Amino acid sequence: MSGGKVALVTGAGSGIGKAVALALMGEGYATVLAGRRREPLDAVAREGKEALAVPTDVANPDSVNALFAAIKQRFGRLDLLFNNAGVNAPAVPIEELPVATWLNVINANVTGVFLCTRAAFALMKDQNPRGGRIINNGSIGAHTPRPNTAPYTASKHAVLGLTKSTALDGRKYDIACGQIDIGNADTGWADKFKQGVVQADGRIAPEPVLDLQHVAKAVLTMAALPLDANILNMTVMATKMPFVGRG
């Protein structure tokens, strides 16, 4: 059990964020649910005993500041941040990709992680007891790209760099940071994997998917460690998906 700890999940209204938020609430965490749309956040909040829904645009500094002000006012501390919110872009050749689409992915996936991490540091280093844990949702794409995924792949490589920097810079404040890289999670948009997606050699092939409950359990494993222990990187994936040996 959490022992009265407070968690924040971004992108908590659906998919991985929702599954992790429900798992955390099931373990007794007071859970703050952040996302762009209030309705799905409220629906998730109703499933927990102590949940706070805060509509948030993680790429907007003022919105993130308001989120953390609400956390401090309601709970006075934060023990766990799951940086999960993110977006993808259509799989088109890079020369056809609009700059606005590139910027949207980078702002959500990279700047959003930075802004929430920055605010979490400010809160965690001064609270009593001091410290906390940050878990970043990376991706298989943080290591190996799919065809025509330059914005997403670049953003997730950047998240990997942020994870390492956060793990280093957090030491003096008892802030631990790790990253979970998830392969083919069975969210709503993962139906495309079952139907068939482009492989590195140009073939279209279906791929297996991973049940969201396994992802949630993996995040709980990372979250349950004491702050003097850390899982820096964890990959959880559909066993037979083309990652090892991709290309």
For each residue, the residues with C-beta under 8 A, 3 or more apart:
1: 27 28
2: 5 7 24 27 28 29 79
3: 28
4: 28 30
5: 2 28 29 30 79 80
6: 29 30 31 32 71 75 77 78 79 80
7: 2 21 24 29 30 31 32 78 79 80 81 82 223
8: 31 32 34 67 71 78 80 81 82 116 120
9: 12 17 20 21 24 31 32 33 34 82 84
10: 17 34 35 56 58 81 82 83 84 85 112 116
11: 14 15 16 17 34 35 58 84 85 86 137
12: 9 17 18 20 21 31 33 34 35 41 44 84
13: 17 18 33 35 36 37 39 40 41 43 44
14: 11 17 18 35 40 187 188
15: 11 18 19 185 187 188 212
16: 11 19 20 84 137 182 185 187 212 215 216
17: 9 10 11 12 13 14 20 21 35 82 84 85
18: 12 13 14 15 21 22 40 44
19: 15 16 22 23 212 213 215 216
20: 9 12 16 17 23 24 82 84 215 216 219
21: 7 9 12 17 18 24 25 31 33 44 48 51
22: 18 19 25 26 44 47 48 216
23: 19 20 26 27 213 216 217 219 220
24: 2 7 9 20 21 27 29 31 80 82 219 220 223
25: 21 22 28 29 31 47 48 49 50 51
26: 22 23
27: 1 2 23 24 220
28: 1 2 3 4 5 25
29: 2 5 6 7 24 25 79 80
30: 4 5 6 7 50 51 52 75
31: 6 7 8 9 12 21 24 25 48 50 51 52
32: 6 7 8 9 51 52 54 67 70 71 74 75 78
33: 9 12 13 21 41 44 45 51 52 53 54
34: 8 9 10 11 12 41 54 55 56 58 67 85
35: 10 11 12 13 14 17 40 41 55 56 85
36: 13 55 56 57
37: 13 40 41 55
38: 41 42 53 55
39: 13 42 43
40: 13 14 18 35 37 43 44
41: 12 13 33 34 35 37 38 44 45 53 54 55
42: 38 39 45 46 53
43: 13 39 40 46 47
44: 12 13 18 21 22 33 40 41 47 48 51 53
45: 33 41 42 48 51 52 53
46: 42 43 51
47: 22 25 43 44 51
48: 21 22 25 31 44 45 51
49: 25
50: 25 30 31
51: 21 25 30 31 32 33 44 45 46 47 48
52: 30 31 32 33 45 70 71 74 75
53: 33 38 41 42 44 45
54: 32 33 34 41 66 67 70 71
55: 34 35 36 37 38 41
56: 10 34 35 36 60 63 64 66 67
57: 36 60 63 64
58: 10 11 34 63 64 85 108 111 112 113 115 116
59: 107 108 111 112 115
60: 56 57 63 64
61: 64 65 115
62: 65 66
63: 56 57 58 60 66 67
64: 56 57 58 60 61 67 68 112 115 116 119
65: 61 62 68 69 119
66: 54 56 62 63 69 70
67: 8 32 34 54 56 63 64 70 71 116 119
68: 64 65 71 72 78 119 120 122 123
69: 65 66 72 73
70: 32 52 54 66 67 73 74
71: 6 8 32 52 54 67 68 74 75 78 123
72: 68 69 75 76 77 123
73: 69 70
74: 32 52 70 71
75: 6 30 32 52 71 72 78
76: 72 127
77: 6 72 123 124 127 132
78: 6 7 8 32 68 71 75 81 120 123 124 127 132
79: 2 5 6 7 29 132 133
80: 5 6 7 8 24 29 132 133 134 135 223
81: 7 8 10 78 116 117 120 132 133 134 135
82: 7 8 9 10 17 20 24 135 137 219
83: 10 112 113 116 117 134 135 136 137 159
84: 9 10 11 12 16 17 20 137
85: 10 11 17 34 35 58 108 112
86: 11 108 109 112 137 155
87: 104 105 108 109
88: 105 149 151 152 189
89: 92 97 101 102 104 105 149 151 152
90: 101
91: 146 147 148 149 198
92: 89 96 97 148
93: 96 97 148
94: 97 148 150
95:
96: 92 93
97: 89 92 93 94 101 102 150 151
98: 101 102
99: 102 103
100: 103 104
101: 89 90 97 98 104 105 151
102: 89 97 98 99 105 106 150 151
103: 99 100 106 107
104: 87 89 100 101 107 108
105: 87 88 89 101 102 108 109 151 152 155
106: 102 103 109 110 111 151 154 155 158
107: 59 103 104 110 111 112
108: 58 59 85 86 87 104 105 111 112 155
109: 86 87 105 106 112 113 152 155 156 158 159
110: 106 107 113 114 155 158 159 162
111: 58 59 106 107 108 114 115
112: 10 58 59 64 83 85 86 107 108 109 115 116
113: 58 83 109 110 116 117 136 159 162
114: 110 111 117 118 162
115: 58 59 61 64 111 112 118 119
116: 8 10 58 64 67 81 83 112 113 119 120
117: 81 83 113 114 120 121 134 162 166 177
118: 114 115 121 122
119: 64 65 67 68 115 116 122 123
120: 8 68 78 81 116 117 123 124 132 134 175
121: 117 118 124 125 169 170 173 175
122: 68 118 119 125 126
123: 68 71 72 77 78 119 120 126 127 132
124: 77 78 120 121 127 130 131 132 173 174 175
125: 121 122 130 131 173 175
126: 122 123 130
127: 76 77 78 123 124 130 131 132
128:
129:
130: 124 125 126 127 173 174
131: 124 125 127 173 174 175 176 227
132: 77 78 79 80 81 120 123 124 127 174 175 176 227
133: 79 80 81 175 176 177 178 222 223 225 227 230
134: 80 81 83 117 120 166 170 175 176 177 178
135: 80 81 82 83 177 178 179 180 219 222 223
136: 83 113 159 162 163 166 177 178 179 180
137: 11 16 82 83 84 86 159 179 180 182
138: 141 142 156 159 160 163 179 180 181 182 233
139: 142 152 156 159 181 182 183
140: 143 144 181 182 183 184 235 237 241 243
141: 138 144 145 146 149 152 153 156 157
142: 138 139 153 156 157 159 160 179 181
143: 140 160 181
144: 140 141 243 246 247
145: 141 149 150 153
146: 91 141 149 153 197 198 200
147: 91 198 199 200 202
148: 91 92 93 94 198
149: 88 89 91 141 145 146 152 153
150: 94 97 102 145 153 154
151: 88 89 97 101 102 105 106 154 155
152: 88 89 105 109 139 141 149 155 156
153: 141 142 145 146 149 150 156 157
154: 106 150 151 157 158
155: 86 105 106 108 109 110 151 152 158 159
156: 109 138 139 141 142 152 153 159 160
157: 141 142 153 154 160 161
158: 106 109 110 154 155 161 162
159: 83 109 110 113 136 137 138 139 142 155 156 162 163 179
160: 138 142 143 156 157 163 164 179
161: 157 158 164 165
162: 110 113 114 117 136 158 159 165 166
163: 136 138 159 160 166 167 177 178 179 232 233
164: 160 161 167 168 232
165: 161 162 168 169
166: 117 134 136 162 163 169 170 175 177
167: 163 164 170 171 176 177 178 230 232
168: 164 165 171
169: 121 165 166 172
170: 121 134 166 167 173 174 175 176 177
171: 167 168 174 175
172: 169
173: 121 124 125 130 131 170
174: 124 130 131 132 170 171 227
175: 120 121 124 125 131 132 133 134 166 170 171 227
176: 131 132 133 134 167 170 225 227 229 230
177: 117 133 134 135 136 163 166 167 170 230 232
178: 133 134 135 136 163 167 222 230 231 232 233 234
179: 135 136 137 138 142 159 160 163 232 233 234
180: 135 136 137 138 215 218 219 222 234 235 236
181: 138 139 140 142 143 233 234 235 236 237
182: 16 137 138 139 140 185 210 215 235 236 237
183: 139 140 210 235 236 237 238 241 243
184: 140 190 193 207 208 209 210 237 238 241
185: 15 16 182 190 209 210 212 215
186: 190 209 210 211 212
187: 14 15 16 190 212
188: 14 15 191
189: 88 192
190: 184 185 186 187 193 194 209
191: 188 194 195
192: 189 195 196 197
193: 184 190 197 206 207 208 209 241
194: 190 191 206 207 209
195: 191 192 206
196: 192 204 205 206
197: 146 192 193 204 205 206 207
198: 91 146 147 148 202 203 204
199: 147 202 203 204 205 242
200: 146 147 246 247
201: 247
202: 147 198 199
203: 198 199
204: 196 197 198 199
205: 196 197 199 242
206: 193 194 195 196 197
207: 184 193 194 197 238 241 242
208: 184 193 238 239 240 241
209: 184 185 186 190 193 194 238 241
210: 182 183 184 185 186 214 215 236 237 238 241
211: 186 214 215
212: 15 16 19 185 186 187 215 216
213: 19 23 216 217
214: 210 211 217 218 236
215: 16 19 20 180 182 185 210 211 212 218 219 236
216: 16 19 20 22 23 212 213 219 220
217: 23 213 214 220 221
218: 180 214 215 221 222 234 236
219: 20 23 24 82 135 180 215 216 222 223
220: 23 24 27 216 217 223 224
221: 217 218 224 225 231 234
222: 133 135 178 180 218 219 225 231 234
223: 7 24 80 133 135 219 220
224: 220 221
225: 133 176 221 222 229 230 231
226: 229
227: 131 132 133 174 175 176
228:
229: 176 225 226
230: 133 167 176 177 178 225
231: 178 221 222 225 234
232: 163 164 167 177 178 179
233: 138 163 178 179 181
234: 178 179 180 181 218 221 222 231
235: 140 180 181 182 183
236: 180 181 182 183 210 214 215 218
237: 140 181 182 183 184 210 241 243
238: 183 184 207 208 209 210 241
239: 208
240: 208
241: 140 183 184 193 207 208 209 210 237 238
242: 199 205 207 245 246
243: 140 144 183 237 246
244:
245: 242
246: 144 200 242 243
247: 144 200 201
